[in-house]
Amino acid sequence: MDGIGTATERHVDAFRAMRERRANRCIARSEPARWTRTSSGKRRCIFLFPRRKGHHSRALTNQRIYESTNPAHPPRISVAIRLFVYSSIRLFALFLPKEDKMKLGCQARSFGKGIYPSEADFLAVVRQIGNLGFKGLEANWKNLERYFQDPEAFKRILSETNLELIGAHYGAAHWDESSREQIRIEGNQIADFVSAVGGQYIVCSGRRPTQGIVSDEMWKKTAEGLNLLGEHCAPKGVQLAYHNHWWESEQEGLVKLAAYTEPSYVGFAFDTGHHIRAGKDAIALVRELSDRLHIIHLADHSEDAAGHAVRPQLGTGVLDLSALRNAIEGFTGWLVLEEENNAPSPEKQVAECIEVMRRLIK
């Protein structure tokens, strides 16, 4: 009897192993299935497809049931369900407001306190930017240098005001080879801080090498300096965003720098006001450099009666906001307000400008 009992147990074990293998093969084919438990606590796999003709099992009509004590490979979700979930998510995404993709930021100098305000004035500006509903802050690196030794203190300020640090503005003569070491030291300090507080960019600007035409060789030297700085910053998760001034736009400087710089190190913070001042088409440039733009500085332009350049409040100059709205379709970077016109009431001006920006991305 012992021999018969042992043989019977072996047959039962072999039969269960066969059913286990069959169940796992069905799972591997992604057949619709679900796991349940039997009254004895065992797990069993129910496959939701018609049973084969003549197939006998304990399954309900049009189902096959296999017991399994090894749920190491749970049933896969059917293709139909996966397609339904994926399509639903994509459809929902179409109705998300553009503000979820483009974020609004503000340059601290827009509040009329100058480029290098006192710490008290700077903190007051940061709080005003947060209170107005902006999502990001951009500031000159000298304003942030106070916190280089204690980035956690500035992170708390950002948290209290519901802001992100977009980037620190840093101007240098990137074409000057004798300045490279100083630029590297300062750039690394800035990148360390930006990274520590969760920021993304160093917003770089250049210094004019000559009052005349900038040679192609000089543009290449500028690009070389930017590439070197960008290479140092990349391991910290920080990228350069080059900010143009009117003299650079006048000489197609951004297009040249785009050709000579490494995209993984250097992108652009395009200033619309400076570009228009140079007599150029800002909308065309947005389209041309769309894959390199991280930030768009929103600034307007006009001229006074004497023909001198004036930086008016956003939405009151010649910047075609309707065309810009079409041009930034699909843009996922930052739209940053930068007012430099010393308005009588900067707070009121910035509050009106953010409404213009919100309409721009609706």
TORKOL-4160 file (C-alpha; in steps of 0.2 Angstrom, whole numbers, padded with zeros to 4 digits, m for minus):
362
<pt num="1" X="0000" Y="0000" Z="0000"/>
<pt num="2" X="0014" Y="0011" Z="0004"/>
<pt num="3" X="0021" Y="0009" Z="m0013"/>
<pt num="4" X="0004" Y="0012" Z="m0021"/>
<pt num="5" X="0001" Y="0027" Z="m0011"/>
<pt num="6" X="0018" Y="0034" Z="m0015"/>
<pt num="7" X="0015" Y="0031" Z="m0034"/>
<pt num="8" X="m0002" Y="0040" Z="m0033"/>
<pt num="9" X="0006" Y="0055" Z="m0024"/>
<pt num="10" X="0019" Y="0056" Z="m0038"/>
<pt num="11" X="0005" Y="0055" Z="m0051"/>
<pt num="12" X="m0005" Y="0069" Z="m0042"/>
<pt num="13" X="0011" Y="0080" Z="m0040"/>
<pt num="14" X="0015" Y="0077" Z="m0059"/>
<pt num="15" X="m0003" Y="0081" Z="m0064"/>
<pt num="16" X="m0002" Y="0097" Z="m0053"/>
<pt num="17" X="0014" Y="0102" Z="m0061"/>
<pt num="18" X="0007" Y="0100" Z="m0078"/>
<pt num="19" X="m0008" Y="0111" Z="m0074"/>
<pt num="20" X="0004" Y="0124" Z="m0067"/>
<pt num="21" X="0015" Y="0124" Z="m0083"/>
<pt num="22" X="m0001" Y="0125" Z="m0094"/>
<pt num="23" X="m0007" Y="0140" Z="m0083"/>
<pt num="24" X="0010" Y="0149" Z="m0085"/>
<pt num="25" X="0010" Y="0146" Z="m0103"/>
<pt num="26" X="m0007" Y="0154" Z="m0105"/>
<pt num="27" X="m0001" Y="0169" Z="m0094"/>
<pt num="28" X="0014" Y="0171" Z="m0105"/>
<pt num="29" X="0002" Y="0173" Z="m0120"/>
<pt num="30" X="m0006" Y="0187" Z="m0111"/>
<pt num="31" X="m0023" Y="0178" Z="m0111"/>
<pt num="32" X="m0036" Y="0187" Z="m0100"/>
<pt num="33" X="m0036" Y="0180" Z="m0083"/>
<pt num="34" X="m0038" Y="0183" Z="m0065"/>
<pt num="35" X="m0032" Y="0175" Z="m0048"/>
<pt num="36" X="m0044" Y="0169" Z="m0035"/>
<pt num="37" X="m0043" Y="0158" Z="m0019"/>
<pt num="38" X="m0051" Y="0141" Z="m0016"/>
<pt num="39" X="m0059" Y="0137" Z="0000"/>
<pt num="40" X="m0043" Y="0128" Z="0006"/>
<pt num="41" X="m0033" Y="0144" Z="0003"/>
<pt num="42" X="m0024" Y="0139" Z="m0013"/>
<pt num="43" X="m0023" Y="0152" Z="m0027"/>
<pt num="44" X="m0031" Y="0147" Z="m0044"/>
<pt num="45" X="m0030" Y="0156" Z="m0060"/>
<pt num="46" X="m0046" Y="0158" Z="m0070"/>
<pt num="47" X="m0044" Y="0161" Z="m0089"/>
<pt num="48" X="m0058" Y="0171" Z="m0097"/>
<pt num="49" X="m0060" Y="0163" Z="m0114"/>
<pt num="50" X="m0071" Y="0149" Z="m0121"/>
<pt num="51" X="m0065" Y="0132" Z="m0116"/>
<pt num="52" X="m0060" Y="0120" Z="m0130"/>
<pt num="53" X="m0073" Y="0108" Z="m0137"/>
<pt num="54" X="m0073" Y="0092" Z="m0126"/>
<pt num="55" X="m0062" Y="0100" Z="m0113"/>
<pt num="56" X="m0068" Y="0094" Z="m0095"/>
<pt num="57" X="m0064" Y="0104" Z="m0080"/>
<pt num="58" X="m0072" Y="0111" Z="m0065"/>
<pt num="59" X="m0074" Y="0128" Z="m0074"/>
<pt num="60" X="m0090" Y="0137" Z="m0076"/>
<pt num="61" X="m0097" Y="0138" Z="m0093"/>
<pt num="62" X="m0085" Y="0147" Z="m0106"/>
<pt num="63" X="m0071" Y="0147" Z="m0093"/>
<pt num="64" X="m0056" Y="0136" Z="m0089"/>
<pt num="65" X="m0049" Y="0136" Z="m0071"/>
<pt num="66" X="m0032" Y="0130" Z="m0066"/>
<pt num="67" X="m0027" Y="0129" Z="m0048"/>
<pt num="68" X="m0010" Y="0137" Z="m0044"/>
<pt num="69" X="0000" Y="0138" Z="m0028"/>
<pt num="70" X="0013" Y="0149" Z="m0037"/>
<pt num="71" X="0007" Y="0166" Z="m0042"/>
<pt num="72" X="0025" Y="0172" Z="m0046"/>
<pt num="73" X="0019" Y="0177" Z="m0063"/>
<pt num="74" X="0002" Y="0185" Z="m0061"/>
<pt num="75" X="m0009" Y="0187" Z="m0076"/>
<pt num="76" X="m0006" Y="0201" Z="m0088"/>
<pt num="77" X="m0019" Y="0215" Z="m0092"/>
<pt num="78" X="m0027" Y="0211" Z="m0108"/>
<pt num="79" X="m0022" Y="0221" Z="m0123"/>
<pt num="80" X="m0039" Y="0229" Z="m0125"/>
<pt num="81" X="m0039" Y="0235" Z="m0107"/>
<pt num="82" X="m0022" Y="0243" Z="m0109"/>
<pt num="83" X="m0027" Y="0252" Z="m0125"/>
<pt num="84" X="m0042" Y="0258" Z="m0116"/>
<pt num="85" X="m0032" Y="0265" Z="m0102"/>
<pt num="86" X="m0019" Y="0273" Z="m0113"/>
<pt num="87" X="m0032" Y="0281" Z="m0125"/>
<pt num="88" X="m0041" Y="0288" Z="m0110"/>
<pt num="89" X="m0025" Y="0296" Z="m0103"/>
<pt num="90" X="m0021" Y="0304" Z="m0120"/>
<pt num="91" X="m0038" Y="0310" Z="m0122"/>
<pt num="92" X="m0038" Y="0318" Z="m0104"/>
<pt num="93" X="m0021" Y="0326" Z="m0108"/>
<pt num="94" X="m0028" Y="0335" Z="m0123"/>
<pt num="95" X="m0040" Y="0345" Z="m0111"/>
<pt num="96" X="m0026" Y="0351" Z="m0099"/>
<pt num="97" X="m0023" Y="0369" Z="m0099"/>
<pt num="98" X="m0007" Y="0375" Z="m0107"/>
<pt num="99" X="m0001" Y="0382" Z="m0091"/>
<pt num="100" X="0002" Y="0364" Z="m0085"/>
<pt num="101" X="0015" Y="0363" Z="m0099"/>
<pt num="102" X="0021" Y="0381" Z="m0099"/>
<pt num="103" X="0025" Y="0389" Z="m0083"/>
<pt num="104" X="0025" Y="0408" Z="m0079"/>
<pt num="105" X="0040" Y="0416" Z="m0070"/>
<pt num="106" X="0046" Y="0433" Z="m0066"/>
<pt num="107" X="0063" Y="0441" Z="m0066"/>
<pt num="108" X="0066" Y="0450" Z="m0049"/>
<pt num="109" X="0072" Y="0466" Z="m0057"/>
<pt num="110" X="0054" Y="0469" Z="m0064"/>
<pt num="111" X="0049" Y="0477" Z="m0047"/>
<pt num="112" X="0060" Y="0492" Z="m0050"/>
<pt num="113" X="0073" Y="0488" Z="m0036"/>
<pt num="114" X="0088" Y="0487" Z="m0048"/>
<pt num="115" X="0099" Y="0472" Z="m0052"/>
<pt num="116" X="0107" Y="0472" Z="m0035"/>
<pt num="117" X="0094" Y="0476" Z="m0022"/>
<pt num="118" X="0097" Y="0475" Z="m0003"/>
<pt num="119" X="0093" Y="0458" Z="0005"/>
<pt num="120" X="0077" Y="0465" Z="0013"/>
<pt num="121" X="0071" Y="0472" Z="m0004"/>
<pt num="122" X="0075" Y="0456" Z="m0013"/>
<pt num="123" X="0065" Y="0445" Z="m0001"/>
<pt num="124" X="0050" Y="0457" Z="m0002"/>
<pt num="125" X="0051" Y="0455" Z="m0021"/>
<pt num="126" X="0052" Y="0436" Z="m0020"/>
<pt num="127" X="0036" Y="0436" Z="m0009"/>
<pt num="128" X="0027" Y="0448" Z="m0021"/>
<pt num="129" X="0031" Y="0437" Z="m0036"/>
<pt num="130" X="0024" Y="0422" Z="m0026"/>
<pt num="131" X="0008" Y="0431" Z="m0021"/>
<pt num="132" X="0004" Y="0436" Z="m0039"/>
<pt num="133" X="0004" Y="0418" Z="m0044"/>
<pt num="134" X="0020" Y="0416" Z="m0053"/>
<pt num="135" X="0027" Y="0398" Z="m0052"/>
<pt num="136" X="0046" Y="0403" Z="m0054"/>
<pt num="137" X="0059" Y="0416" Z="m0050"/>
<pt num="138" X="0074" Y="0422" Z="m0060"/>
<pt num="139" X="0087" Y="0433" Z="m0051"/>
<pt num="140" X="0104" Y="0439" Z="m0054"/>
<pt num="141" X="0117" Y="0428" Z="m0046"/>
<pt num="142" X="0123" Y="0442" Z="m0034"/>
<pt num="143" X="0106" Y="0442" Z="m0026"/>
<pt num="144" X="0108" Y="0423" Z="m0023"/>
<pt num="145" X="0126" Y="0423" Z="m0017"/>
<pt num="146" X="0120" Y="0428" Z="0000"/>
<pt num="147" X="0113" Y="0410" Z="0002"/>
<pt num="148" X="0127" Y="0400" Z="m0007"/>
<pt num="149" X="0133" Y="0394" Z="0010"/>
<pt num="150" X="0116" Y="0389" Z="0016"/>
<pt num="151" X="0105" Y="0384" Z="0001"/>
<pt num="152" X="0093" Y="0376" Z="0013"/>
<pt num="153" X="0088" Y="0393" Z="0019"/>
<pt num="154" X="0084" Y="0399" Z="0002"/>
<pt num="155" X="0074" Y="0383" Z="m0001"/>
<pt num="156" X="0063" Y="0387" Z="0013"/>
<pt num="157" X="0060" Y="0404" Z="0006"/>
<pt num="158" X="0055" Y="0396" Z="m0011"/>
<pt num="159" X="0044" Y="0384" Z="m0002"/>
<pt num="160" X="0035" Y="0397" Z="0008"/>
<pt num="161" X="0032" Y="0407" Z="m0008"/>
<pt num="162" X="0027" Y="0392" Z="m0018"/>
<pt num="163" X="0041" Y="0396" Z="m0031"/>
<pt num="164" X="0054" Y="0387" Z="m0040"/>
<pt num="165" X="0071" Y="0395" Z="m0045"/>
<pt num="166" X="0071" Y="0395" Z="m0064"/>
<pt num="167" X="0089" Y="0401" Z="m0064"/>
<pt num="168" X="0102" Y="0413" Z="m0059"/>
<pt num="169" X="0108" Y="0426" Z="m0071"/>
<pt num="170" X="0126" Y="0427" Z="m0074"/>
<pt num="171" X="0135" Y="0439" Z="m0086"/>
<pt num="172" X="0153" Y="0436" Z="m0092"/>
<pt num="173" X="0165" Y="0439" Z="m0107"/>
<pt num="174" X="0163" Y="0421" Z="m0113"/>
<pt num="175" X="0174" Y="0425" Z="m0128"/>
<pt num="176" X="0189" Y="0430" Z="m0117"/>
<pt num="177" X="0201" Y="0416" Z="m0115"/>
<pt num="178" X="0210" Y="0424" Z="m0100"/>
<pt num="179" X="0194" Y="0425" Z="m0090"/>
<pt num="180" X="0190" Y="0406" Z="m0093"/>
<pt num="181" X="0196" Y="0401" Z="m0076"/>
<pt num="182" X="0187" Y="0414" Z="m0066"/>
<pt num="183" X="0171" Y="0410" Z="m0076"/>
<pt num="184" X="0173" Y="0392" Z="m0072"/>
<pt num="185" X="0175" Y="0395" Z="m0053"/>
<pt num="186" X="0160" Y="0407" Z="m0052"/>
<pt num="187" X="0150" Y="0396" Z="m0064"/>
<pt num="188" X="0153" Y="0380" Z="m0053"/>
<pt num="189" X="0148" Y="0390" Z="m0037"/>
<pt num="190" X="0132" Y="0396" Z="m0046"/>
<pt num="191" X="0128" Y="0378" Z="m0053"/>
<pt num="192" X="0131" Y="0370" Z="m0036"/>
<pt num="193" X="0118" Y="0382" Z="m0028"/>
<pt num="194" X="0105" Y="0381" Z="m0042"/>
<pt num="195" X="0106" Y="0362" Z="m0041"/>
<pt num="196" X="0105" Y="0362" Z="m0022"/>
<pt num="197" X="0089" Y="0372" Z="m0022"/>
<pt num="198" X="0081" Y="0362" Z="m0036"/>
<pt num="199" X="0084" Y="0375" Z="m0050"/>
<pt num="200" X="0087" Y="0371" Z="m0068"/>
<pt num="201" X="0097" Y="0385" Z="m0077"/>
<pt num="202" X="0111" Y="0397" Z="m0077"/>
<pt num="203" X="0104" Y="0411" Z="m0088"/>
<pt num="204" X="0120" Y="0417" Z="m0096"/>
<pt num="205" X="0123" Y="0434" Z="m0105"/>
<pt num="206" X="0138" Y="0440" Z="m0114"/>
<pt num="207" X="0148" Y="0456" Z="m0115"/>
<pt num="208" X="0151" Y="0465" Z="m0131"/>
<pt num="209" X="0169" Y="0461" Z="m0137"/>
<pt num="210" X="0169" Y="0476" Z="m0149"/>
<pt num="211" X="0158" Y="0491" Z="m0154"/>
<pt num="212" X="0158" Y="0486" Z="m0172"/>
<pt num="213" X="0154" Y="0470" Z="m0181"/>
<pt num="214" X="0158" Y="0455" Z="m0171"/>
<pt num="215" X="0168" Y="0443" Z="m0181"/>
<pt num="216" X="0164" Y="0425" Z="m0184"/>
<pt num="217" X="0179" Y="0420" Z="m0175"/>
<pt num="218" X="0173" Y="0429" Z="m0160"/>
<pt num="219" X="0156" Y="0421" Z="m0160"/>
<pt num="220" X="0166" Y="0404" Z="m0161"/>
<pt num="221" X="0176" Y="0409" Z="m0146"/>
<pt num="222" X="0160" Y="0414" Z="m0136"/>
<pt num="223" X="0153" Y="0397" Z="m0141"/>
<pt num="224" X="0168" Y="0388" Z="m0135"/>
<pt num="225" X="0168" Y="0397" Z="m0118"/>
<pt num="226" X="0149" Y="0393" Z="m0116"/>
<pt num="227" X="0152" Y="0374" Z="m0121"/>
<pt num="228" X="0166" Y="0373" Z="m0108"/>
<pt num="229" X="0155" Y="0381" Z="m0094"/>
<pt num="230" X="0140" Y="0370" Z="m0099"/>
<pt num="231" X="0151" Y="0354" Z="m0098"/>
<pt num="232" X="0156" Y="0359" Z="m0080"/>
<pt num="233" X="0138" Y="0362" Z="m0075"/>
<pt num="234" X="0130" Y="0347" Z="m0084"/>
<pt num="235" X="0135" Y="0334" Z="m0070"/>
<pt num="236" X="0126" Y="0345" Z="m0058"/>
<pt num="237" X="0110" Y="0344" Z="m0068"/>
<pt num="238" X="0111" Y="0362" Z="m0073"/>
<pt num="239" X="0111" Y="0369" Z="m0091"/>
<pt num="240" X="0115" Y="0385" Z="m0098"/>
<pt num="241" X="0101" Y="0396" Z="m0106"/>
<pt num="242" X="0110" Y="0410" Z="m0116"/>
<pt num="243" X="0101" Y="0427" Z="m0115"/>
<pt num="244" X="0102" Y="0439" Z="m0130"/>
<pt num="245" X="0104" Y="0458" Z="m0130"/>
<pt num="246" X="0100" Y="0469" Z="m0145"/>
<pt num="247" X="0117" Y="0470" Z="m0152"/>
<pt num="248" X="0118" Y="0451" Z="m0153"/>
<pt num="249" X="0101" Y="0450" Z="m0161"/>
<pt num="250" X="0106" Y="0464" Z="m0174"/>
<pt num="251" X="0121" Y="0452" Z="m0180"/>
<pt num="252" X="0111" Y="0436" Z="m0180"/>
<pt num="253" X="0121" Y="0431" Z="m0164"/>
<pt num="254" X="0109" Y="0418" Z="m0158"/>
<pt num="255" X="0108" Y="0409" Z="m0174"/>
<pt num="256" X="0127" Y="0408" Z="m0175"/>
<pt num="257" X="0128" Y="0403" Z="m0156"/>
<pt num="258" X="0115" Y="0389" Z="m0160"/>
<pt num="259" X="0126" Y="0382" Z="m0174"/>
<pt num="260" X="0142" Y="0383" Z="m0163"/>
<pt num="261" X="0136" Y="0377" Z="m0146"/>
<pt num="262" X="0133" Y="0359" Z="m0140"/>
<pt num="263" X="0114" Y="0358" Z="m0137"/>
<pt num="264" X="0115" Y="0346" Z="m0122"/>
<pt num="265" X="0125" Y="0360" Z="m0113"/>
<pt num="266" X="0118" Y="0377" Z="m0120"/>
<pt num="267" X="0101" Y="0382" Z="m0124"/>
<pt num="268" X="0093" Y="0399" Z="m0125"/>
<pt num="269" X="0083" Y="0412" Z="m0114"/>
<pt num="270" X="0076" Y="0422" Z="m0129"/>
<pt num="271" X="0072" Y="0440" Z="m0125"/>
<pt num="272" X="0058" Y="0446" Z="m0137"/>
<pt num="273" X="0061" Y="0465" Z="m0133"/>
<pt num="274" X="0079" Y="0465" Z="m0137"/>
<pt num="275" X="0076" Y="0456" Z="m0153"/>
<pt num="276" X="0063" Y="0468" Z="m0159"/>
<pt num="277" X="0074" Y="0483" Z="m0154"/>
<pt num="278" X="0087" Y="0476" Z="m0166"/>
<pt num="279" X="0074" Y="0477" Z="m0180"/>
<pt num="280" X="0072" Y="0458" Z="m0181"/>
<pt num="281" X="0056" Y="0447" Z="m0181"/>
<pt num="282" X="0054" Y="0439" Z="m0164"/>
<pt num="283" X="0041" Y="0427" Z="m0169"/>
<pt num="284" X="0052" Y="0420" Z="m0183"/>
<pt num="285" X="0066" Y="0417" Z="m0171"/>
<pt num="286" X="0055" Y="0408" Z="m0158"/>
<pt num="287" X="0050" Y="0396" Z="m0172"/>
<pt num="288" X="0068" Y="0394" Z="m0179"/>
<pt num="289" X="0076" Y="0390" Z="m0162"/>
<pt num="290" X="0061" Y="0381" Z="m0154"/>
<pt num="291" X="0070" Y="0365" Z="m0150"/>
<pt num="292" X="0084" Y="0375" Z="m0141"/>
<pt num="293" X="0073" Y="0387" Z="m0131"/>
<pt num="294" X="0072" Y="0384" Z="m0112"/>
<pt num="295" X="0065" Y="0401" Z="m0107"/>
<pt num="296" X="0057" Y="0415" Z="m0117"/>
<pt num="297" X="0059" Y="0433" Z="m0108"/>
<pt num="298" X="0043" Y="0442" Z="m0112"/>
<pt num="299" X="0047" Y="0460" Z="m0115"/>
<pt num="300" X="0039" Y="0473" Z="m0127"/>
<pt num="301" X="0046" Y="0487" Z="m0138"/>
<pt num="302" X="0042" Y="0504" Z="m0145"/>
<pt num="303" X="0050" Y="0520" Z="m0149"/>
<pt num="304" X="0047" Y="0538" Z="m0143"/>
<pt num="305" X="0044" Y="0553" Z="m0153"/>
<pt num="306" X="0062" Y="0555" Z="m0156"/>
<pt num="307" X="0064" Y="0538" Z="m0162"/>
<pt num="308" X="0073" Y="0531" Z="m0147"/>
<pt num="309" X="0070" Y="0514" Z="m0141"/>
<pt num="310" X="0058" Y="0512" Z="m0126"/>
<pt num="311" X="0054" Y="0497" Z="m0116"/>
<pt num="312" X="0035" Y="0498" Z="m0113"/>
<pt num="313" X="0024" Y="0487" Z="m0102"/>
<pt num="314" X="0021" Y="0470" Z="m0109"/>
<pt num="315" X="0006" Y="0471" Z="m0121"/>
<pt num="316" X="0007" Y="0489" Z="m0125"/>
<pt num="317" X="0021" Y="0489" Z="m0138"/>
<pt num="318" X="0024" Y="0481" Z="m0155"/>
<pt num="319" X="0026" Y="0463" Z="m0149"/>
<pt num="320" X="0012" Y="0453" Z="m0159"/>
<pt num="321" X="0005" Y="0443" Z="m0144"/>
<pt num="322" X="m0007" Y="0434" Z="m0156"/>
<pt num="323" X="0007" Y="0428" Z="m0167"/>
<pt num="324" X="0017" Y="0424" Z="m0152"/>
<pt num="325" X="0003" Y="0413" Z="m0145"/>
<pt num="326" X="0003" Y="0403" Z="m0160"/>
<pt num="327" X="0022" Y="0401" Z="m0161"/>
<pt num="328" X="0024" Y="0394" Z="m0143"/>
<pt num="329" X="0011" Y="0381" Z="m0146"/>
<pt num="330" X="0019" Y="0365" Z="m0139"/>
<pt num="331" X="0032" Y="0375" Z="m0129"/>
<pt num="332" X="0036" Y="0367" Z="m0113"/>
<pt num="333" X="0048" Y="0379" Z="m0105"/>
<pt num="334" X="0047" Y="0395" Z="m0095"/>
<pt num="335" X="0038" Y="0411" Z="m0100"/>
<pt num="336" X="0047" Y="0424" Z="m0089"/>
<pt num="337" X="0042" Y="0442" Z="m0087"/>
<pt num="338" X="0056" Y="0455" Z="m0088"/>
<pt num="339" X="0051" Y="0473" Z="m0086"/>
<pt num="340" X="0065" Y="0486" Z="m0086"/>
<pt num="341" X="0055" Y="0503" Z="m0088"/>
<pt num="342" X="0055" Y="0510" Z="m0070"/>
<pt num="343" X="0036" Y="0511" Z="m0070"/>
<pt num="344" X="0029" Y="0523" Z="m0056"/>
<pt num="345" X="0020" Y="0507" Z="m0048"/>
<pt num="346" X="0030" Y="0492" Z="m0053"/>
<pt num="347" X="0019" Y="0481" Z="m0042"/>
<pt num="348" X="0003" Y="0486" Z="m0052"/>
<pt num="349" X="0012" Y="0484" Z="m0068"/>
<pt num="350" X="0018" Y="0466" Z="m0065"/>
<pt num="351" X="0000" Y="0462" Z="m0059"/>
<pt num="352" X="m0006" Y="0468" Z="m0075"/>
<pt num="353" X="0007" Y="0459" Z="m0085"/>
<pt num="354" X="0004" Y="0442" Z="m0077"/>
<pt num="355" X="m0014" Y="0443" Z="m0084"/>
<pt num="356" X="m0007" Y="0446" Z="m0101"/>
<pt num="357" X="0004" Y="0431" Z="m0099"/>
<pt num="358" X="m0011" Y="0420" Z="m0093"/>
<pt num="359" X="m0021" Y="0425" Z="m0108"/>
<pt num="360" X="m0006" Y="0421" Z="m0119"/>
<pt num="361" X="m0006" Y="0403" Z="m0114"/>
<pt num="362" X="m0025" Y="0399" Z="m0113"/>
